[in-house]
Amino acid sequence: MTTIALTAIFVLLFTGSLLLSAALLRIGLILVRAENIRWPADLTIVLIAAVINAILAFATVAVSSFGSSVELVAAVIQLICAVAVPCVLIRKLYRVTFPRAFCSWLPTLLCPILFIPFSVYILGPYVMESFSAPTSSMAPTLVGPHVRAKCPVCGARAFMAPPDRRMGTSIYPRYAICETHFHTSIPQSNDAVVQPADRFMTLKLLRPKRWDVITFRLPFAPEQIYVKRLVGLPGEKIVIKDGGVWANDERLEPPAELKGLQYLSEIEEVDFTLSGTERRPAYLLGDEYFVLGDFSQHSADARFWTAGAPGHHSYAVPEDHLLGVVTHIYWPPSRWRILK
Ligand SMILES: [Zn+2]
């Protein structure tokens, strides 16, 4: 369902930008006094230009892992094609000189500029937004920059922090979490190649439900955006016990895809009492939520927070700090998946 919604949004945006570009091109063609101006030709030009641009943008992202110089060359090629391709098409279809074709294309450059306010004030805040995972506190569901290892328990692929980075609150980047059973372990070795972080889409139109992966503003530093799993709802008493989450003294049953996930109420390297545990339960107010990371050993989640939003518990995410529900991982292609 979310895939259909996102596809519909993209089709609408693409169609809207095509029509706007065609209208701007028409203005350009009138200004250079081109003859026999016609909508089908204008739409063909902007459509072909948009498709080639999209393919080149995709290629630029794909080669970005080969280094910044390769990415720069790809970006320059993309820029040249973005101007050259439509100019050649205009020249051919309207029989104008190359400088006139270039001048008639210039107004279409306003399209992204006109799109910015729409993106900043409507699309981003109310419809959807894309993020990348900075850490692997939500691994294996979402991974930040990471190295891969073999789970010593089941042999499946496991994720762990690169040697020079730290995941979550742990000071020791030595644990890995396996992809299939959430086994947390210390592998003997890893492949040492730093893999890119997941990029994912957040849909703002959905109301977050329990077990959804959500984005939200960090209560004590709202300029920072975090991604965690929603486990506690307003009005509940939340306790992590025996590897699970208990709401109002009843153990919650996570969805099947989280089978094996163990939430920790104590961390070896941490010497203070965590929130949401038997010794310090989280009592949520009517507009407060409780969030945890899937990689419980390495997640700086609500258990650790010592300061909260004004008027709220330190461990709570107030309702007005929620941003949206993570629906798709779209990059890299090998990590593509639908979460909701
Ligand atoms: Zn395993």
Boltz pocket constraint, residues with backbone or C-beta under 6 A from the ligand:
constraints:
  - pocket:
      binder: B
      contacts: [[A, 151], [A, 152], [A, 153], [A, 154], [A, 155], [A, 156], [A, 178], [A, 179], [A, 180], [A, 181], [A, 182], [A, 183]]
      max_distance: 6.0
